[in-house]
Amino acid sequence: MPYHKYRLFLSIPLFTVIWFIAACGAPPNASTSTPPATPGSAALNGCPTQQAPPDATSKPADVVANEIANANGQPVTLKVGQILEVRLSAPKRWGLSLQDSSQILQPDATEGWYNAMLRDCIWRFTPKSAGTASVIYAGGPVCAANTKCPDFVEAQEFDVTVRK
């Protein structure tokens, strides 16, 4: 069989397969559902609030603490008046337990908020006096509706030292 007839002979089944695949799309009246939100996205995250306070970007943080630095045992040290920003991953629902009996750290907002650019939950504190304080968070998974969700609780503790 000449080459061009052989090529034509093989292309007929290929076009048939492509036509069947294309025909398998959704019927014209079928409803299409949106995919479930991804944990950690703006649509599904564990941050207490979704909007940053109005003054959140007025001054950049002087010290940033996060889960990675905490896992590596990096100390959190800053001076009175500097801003401490704690960033925790948004796919977890975080709760804050501030253990600061001497009122060294003043929260800049009543709750943490979602930062879409970082995909993190943010809390900010401004130290009012020298000393030490512990900032403890407990977090569990955030899962889309009607999905199986793992059971776990994670703790993040930041020991903060404030100098004059």
N, C-alpha and C positions, 0 to 999 in steps of 0.2 A: 504494500500500500504506500503511495507517495506520502511524503512528509506533511504536506498541507491537508490532505484528506485525513490523516491520522490525527492531526491537531484539531480539526473540526469534529472528528468523531469523539475525542475526549472532552471537548468544551461543552457539548450538549448536556451530559450529566452534571457538569459543574453549574451551568446556568439553571438547571432544574433544582438543584439543591439550594442555590441562592434564592430562587423564587419561593421555595417552600419556607425557608427561614424568614424571609421578609413578610410572608403571609401570616406568620405566627404571632404578629403583634397584637396589641389589645384591640378588641372590637370597638367600633366607633362610639358606642354608647357606654362603654365600660368606664367605671370610675377608677381613677388612679389615686393612690394614697401617697402622702408625703412620707419620705423615709423618717424613721425615728430620730429624735435629736441625739446628738453625740454628747455623752457626759463630759462636762468641762466647757461646753459651748455656751454662748449667750442664752440659748433656749433651755439648757439643762445644766445647772451648776448648783453647788452647795453653799454659795455665798449668802450671808444674811440679807443683803440688799443688792439690787442690780445697778443702782446709780451711785456714783461717787458723790460725796458732799461737794457743795459749790466751791469750797476753798481747797479741795484736795490737790489741785495742780498748781496752786499759787506759789508753793515753795517745794523744791525737790527734797527728797529724803536725804539725810546725812549718813545714815546707816541703814542697810537693808539686811534683814535676816530672812532666811528661807529654809525649807526642809533639807536641802542638800548641805548647806552650811551647818545646820543643826546636827545632821547625821555625822558630819566630819568633826564634830566637837569644837567648832570655832566659837570662841567667846563673843558675846555681844557687849561691847563697851562704847559708851558715848558720853558726851559732856552735857551739863545742864543747858537746856534750851535747844539742843539739837533735836532733829526729828528721826525717830526710829520707825521704819516701815517693815512690817511682817507680811511676807507673801507666802500663801499656802495654795496648793494645787486645787483648782476649781472642781475636779471630778469627785471631791469629797465634801460632805456636809459638815462644816466646822462649827464648833461651839467654843467660845472663849471663857476661860476661868482665870481671871487676873488675880494672882496672889501677891498683893502689894499692900500690906497692912499699914505701912507708913505713908501711903499715897505719894510715892516717888514718881510714878508714871501717870500722866494724865492722858486718857484716850482723846484723840482729836475728833472722833465721831462716836456716836453711841454704838454703832455696829460696823462690821467689816463690809466691804462692797466688792462687786465684780469688776475686774479690769479686763476688757475684751482684748486689748492688744497683748497683754501678758498671759491671758487665760488663767489668771490667779485671783484668789480672794485677798484683799488688802486690808490691813489694819494699821493705823498710825498712832503713835504715842509721842508725847513731848515730856521729857523729864523736868520736874519742878525743883528737885533737890538731889543732892548726892546720896548714894546708897546702893543697895541691891534689891532686886525684885525678880520674881519668877512670873512669866507669862505662859500659861498652859492652855493648849487647845486639844480638844478631842474631836476626831473626825471619823465619819463612816462613809460608805459608798453612796453615790448618787446614781440612780438607775432610771432608765426610761420606763414609762408605764407599761404594764403587762409584760415585763421581762423578769427573768430570774436575777436576783440580786445577791451577791455574796454577803455573808455576815462577818464583819470584822469592825474593830474599833482601833484607830491609830491615835497615839498621843504624840504631841509635839510640845516640848518644854524648852523655853528660852530663858536662860538665866542672864539677867541684864545687870551690868554694873554701870553706874552713873558717877562720873567724876565732875568736880567743880571746874 
